[in-house]
Amino acid sequence: MRRTETGEELLLIGVIEGRRMQISRQTVTREASEAAAAGRSLNDACPYPFCSEAGKYFRYIFESKGGKR
């Protein structure tokens, strides 16, 4: 698990031009929870590629909070 200097866990979004694009696990958790609570669809709500770490985690949280595909 990758972490920031402060210890925050990071999820990989993808690699663009050799640079790793990452986002905090807490941010993805918040976004997915809010989207599920708002009744959005997974396709409309998830801003990450579904095959990325961030996308897979978003889907896991989204569905665990009652979100629908």
Secondary structure, DSSP 8 states (H G I E B T S, - for coil): -EE-TT--EEEEEEEETTEEEEEEHHHHHHHHHHHHHTT-BHHHH--S-TTSHHHHHHHHHHHHTT-B-
